[in-house]
Amino acid sequence: NGIPDECELVGNDCNANGIPDDCEPDCNANGIPDDCETFTDCNANGIPDECELVGNDCNGNGIPDDCEPDCNANGIPDDCEALADCNANGIPDECELAGNDCNGNGVLDECELDGNDCNLNGIPDDCEPGVGTPQFYCVGKTNSAGCVPFLTTTGVPSASSTSPFRIVGNDVMTGQAGFLIYAFKKANLDFHGGKLCVKAPFQRSIAKLPKGGGSGCTPDTLRFNFNTRIQSGADPLLTVGQTVRAQWYQRDPADPSGFADSLTNGVSFTICQ
């Protein structure tokens, strides 16, 4: 304008740096130098946020993208990416997996509980051995038929299901009564020439006679629908989330070990809803 800058400073040098205000950066063109007005500067680069929005505000919320949450550090704000968010909390699933993906399948634990958390404890069944799927342990005692009786199960142990959960003793003695014993702790104790797989104190079912249906060493099986026991209320400890251990005990008059009995291996299972 033909006037020396030093002659235009009176009332025109808000930051007292010897430069007229109208020659200073003024990104929003409001006549006030940027460093003389109070403005939001989320990234502390000296430029008002409102002056950095062009091409840098993907969600149009008035905040520069580099100041938005970016949990995966890829330079794109979380809410501008088409990322899975199964729990709808605004945080991409991939940023919440640490300590929340027990089976390492890339899905948050809380998002795979439907039909997969039978004891309602917030942990997927496949991350808890014995929950949802019974686990077999211990060993059976060889009976006088030369067989080693063993357990199988069918169904799901449940406090509400109308379907049975059968605990089946296979390769058992024909015509000899047996009963299921159960407790809440495992054992592996020497007993009558075999192994006691449940730890006292334990409960027992009514005596049962074998039925056909076997296809192994002997044709007979011992069967008990444990859901009837759970749902009867006879044992108040049989509640959702309780882990149970069980095995069959059977008479065997010709027991080679001389104790006149036989034992299967053990099974461990958790009661579901």
C-alpha atoms as one frame of an Amber mdcrd trajectory, in Angstrom:
protein
   0.000   0.000   0.000   3.064   2.181  -0.225   3.227   2.689   3.553   6.145
   1.208   5.471   5.004  -1.595   7.757   6.519   0.100  10.797   4.197   3.005
  10.205   1.099   0.784  10.272   1.644  -1.035  13.539  -0.364   1.151  15.887
  -3.564  -0.786  16.522  -2.547  -3.209  13.811  -0.017  -5.536  15.458  -1.972
  -7.677  17.888   0.898 -10.019  18.632   3.554  -7.255  18.749   5.801  -9.035
  16.309   6.429  -6.012  14.103   4.187  -7.298  11.297   0.885  -5.574  10.530
  -2.076  -7.793  11.330  -3.336  -7.705   7.754  -0.082  -9.364   6.664  -0.369
 -12.254   9.120  -1.958 -15.646   8.421  -5.718 -15.418   8.787  -7.063 -18.755
   7.591 -10.715 -17.979   8.274 -10.462 -14.487   6.737 -12.074 -12.793   9.718
  -9.481  -9.989   9.861  -7.811 -11.328  12.985  -4.438 -13.078  12.682  -4.690
 -16.722  13.606  -2.339 -16.439  16.564  -4.295 -13.530  18.018  -7.587 -15.323
  18.446  -8.664 -18.122  20.686  -9.469 -21.160  18.586  -9.558 -24.909  18.794
  -6.339 -26.545  17.633  -6.741 -30.225  18.452  -3.475 -31.301  16.863  -1.480
 -28.335  18.244  -0.079 -27.394  14.852  -0.920 -23.696  15.198  -3.702 -23.840
  12.591  -7.322 -23.470  13.698  -9.224 -26.701  13.284 -11.843 -24.955  11.143
  -9.125 -24.186   8.630  -8.042 -27.807   8.263 -11.366 -29.412   7.443 -11.212
 -29.499   3.638 -10.469 -33.131   2.763  -9.834 -33.803   6.439 -13.272 -34.222
   7.989 -14.661 -37.489   6.669 -17.687 -37.537   8.943 -18.479 -33.835   8.664
 -18.459 -33.216  12.406 -16.120 -30.214  12.328 -13.174 -32.094  13.803 -10.076
 -32.812  11.694  -9.715 -36.509  10.963  -6.305 -36.676  12.630  -7.928 -35.665
  15.919 -10.581 -38.387  15.809 -10.313 -41.857  17.417  -8.337 -44.196  15.172
  -7.859 -47.368  17.191  -6.071 -49.275  14.433  -3.789 -46.317  13.601  -4.445
 -46.479   9.878  -5.065 -42.748   9.485  -8.821 -43.140   9.022 -11.196 -42.240
  11.876 -12.947 -45.301  13.260 -16.438 -44.087  12.346 -15.401 -43.468   8.729
 -14.406 -47.092   8.133 -16.723 -49.941   7.250 -15.428 -52.127  10.067 -17.295
 -54.800  11.999 -18.783 -53.529  15.259 -20.817 -56.466  16.503 -21.707 -54.886
  19.836 -22.588 -51.512  18.265 -20.448 -49.554  20.732 -18.758 -47.426  18.065
 -15.408 -49.210  18.443 -14.278 -51.543  15.654 -14.184 -55.142  16.803 -10.557
 -55.496  15.754  -9.661 -52.879  18.358 -11.386 -54.751  21.185 -10.013 -58.241
  20.678  -7.231 -58.054  23.279  -8.483 -60.082  26.241 -11.901 -60.468  24.607
 -11.403 -63.230  22.031 -10.736 -66.371  24.026 -10.750 -68.730  21.046  -8.758
 -66.459  18.724 -11.339 -66.511  15.938 -11.473 -62.724  15.473 -14.970 -62.434
  16.963 -15.547 -60.693  20.298 -16.521 -63.137  23.020 -19.663 -61.159  23.863
 -20.800 -61.429  20.256 -20.748 -65.223  20.070 -22.697 -66.132  23.184 -25.992
 -66.869  21.458 -26.380 -70.620  21.780 -22.772 -70.800  22.985 -22.943 -69.917
  26.683 -24.939 -72.663  28.290 -24.026 -71.682  31.851 -24.728 -67.959  31.265
 -21.365 -66.781  32.613 -20.422 -64.610  29.621 -17.699 -66.974  28.402 -18.192
 -68.894  25.133 -18.632 -72.598  25.790 -15.759 -73.518  23.471 -13.397 -71.624
  25.794 -14.439 -73.662  28.819 -13.508 -77.363  28.728 -16.436 -79.504  29.803
 -19.020 -76.790  29.222 -21.443 -77.615  26.462 -19.413 -80.712  25.532 -18.862
 -83.411  28.186 -15.266 -84.427  28.851 -14.297 -88.011  29.634 -11.498 -88.910
  32.037 -10.225 -91.706  34.275 -10.348 -95.387  33.178 -12.884 -98.173  33.537
 -12.267-101.432  35.407 -12.049-104.646  33.392 -15.103-106.784  34.198 -15.557
-110.568  34.266 -16.661-110.506  30.613 -13.174-109.249  29.750 -14.530-105.839
  28.778 -13.501-102.360  29.918 -16.804-100.503  30.407 -16.838 -96.927  29.203
 -19.149 -93.905  29.066 -20.829 -92.049  26.240 -23.430 -89.296  26.441 -26.243
 -88.023  24.268 -27.974 -84.662  24.512 -27.141 -81.594  26.599 -27.233 -81.324
  30.404 -29.927 -78.706  30.990 -32.082 -77.205  33.727 -34.871 -76.436  31.266
 -34.663 -78.591  28.136 -37.330 -81.226  27.627 -34.803 -83.348  25.726 -32.863
 -85.995  27.671 -29.211 -85.951  28.624 -28.322 -89.614  28.847 -25.183 -90.929
  30.494 -24.610 -94.352  28.992 -22.395 -97.121  30.365 -21.206 -99.347  27.514
 -19.712-102.874  27.587 -21.370-103.557  30.949 -22.334-106.894  32.489 -25.555
-108.482  31.247 -28.306-108.858  33.826 -26.482-107.099  36.660 -27.868-103.983
  38.361 -25.889-100.767  38.459 -26.313 -97.176  39.533 -24.838 -93.872  38.508
 -22.802 -92.054  41.121 -22.028 -88.350  40.817 -20.247 -85.597  42.712 -18.835
 -82.140  42.024 -15.126 -82.912  42.115 -12.959 -85.300  40.149 -11.029 -88.187
  41.629  -8.728 -90.884  40.302  -8.471 -93.137  43.321  -7.587 -96.816  43.476
 -10.789 -98.649  44.400 -11.659-102.364  44.275  -9.071-103.054  41.621 -10.228
-100.134  39.480 -10.543 -96.355  39.708 -13.061 -94.236  41.588 -13.448 -91.196
  39.340 -15.663 -89.006  41.565 -14.705 -87.516  44.910 -16.898 -88.073  47.945
 -19.348 -86.965  49.084 -21.351 -88.235  46.140 -24.950 -89.028  45.245 -26.353
 -92.036  43.402 -29.239 -92.807  41.116 -31.728 -95.571  41.657 -30.509 -99.012
  40.613 -30.941 -99.739  36.926 -30.785-102.951  34.930 -28.862-103.061  31.638
 -30.647-102.776  28.327 -29.625-103.876  24.881 -28.300-101.526  22.284 -24.599
-102.040  22.731 -22.390-103.036  19.842 -19.041-103.593  21.490 -17.616-106.187
  23.846 -21.071-106.862  25.380 -24.512-106.112  23.947 -25.827-104.259  27.013
 -25.789-100.678  28.260 -26.733 -98.857  31.463 -28.570 -95.574  30.839 -29.680
 -92.672  32.979 -31.337 -89.417  31.885 -29.548 -86.931  34.120 -31.854 -84.067
  33.096 -34.635 -85.725  35.079 -32.415 -85.515  38.151 -31.486 -81.891  37.512
 -35.055 -80.785  36.936 -36.570 -82.805  39.778 -35.183 -80.443  42.408 -34.105
 -83.442  44.483 -30.559 -82.096  44.623 -30.532 -78.288  45.116 -26.866 -78.144
  44.085 -27.714 -79.136  40.518 -28.059 -75.596  39.183 -27.073 -73.810  35.980
 -23.285 -73.458  35.847 -22.588 -76.338  38.220 -19.978 -78.826  36.997 -20.781
 -82.466  37.693 -18.616 -85.592  37.589 -20.190 -89.031  37.204 -19.504 -92.729
  36.568 -21.438 -96.007  36.582 -20.973 -98.607  39.335 -22.294-102.149  38.614
 -22.473-105.511  40.333 -20.166-108.162  38.880 -20.308-111.381  40.966 -17.444
-112.970  39.004 -15.226-109.876  39.266 -11.635-111.107  38.681 -10.360-108.784
  41.406 -12.704-110.362  43.943 -14.763-107.288  44.876 -17.902-108.304  42.940
 -18.221-104.961  41.192 -17.315-103.060  38.048 -16.734 -99.378  37.237 -16.802
 -97.283  34.062 -14.569 -94.316  33.442 -15.759 -90.821  34.441 -17.443 -87.900
  32.675 -17.386 -84.208  33.530 -20.088 -81.812  32.337 -21.567 -78.429  33.188
 -25.273 -77.835  33.583 -26.705 -75.465  30.982 -29.748 -73.220  31.089
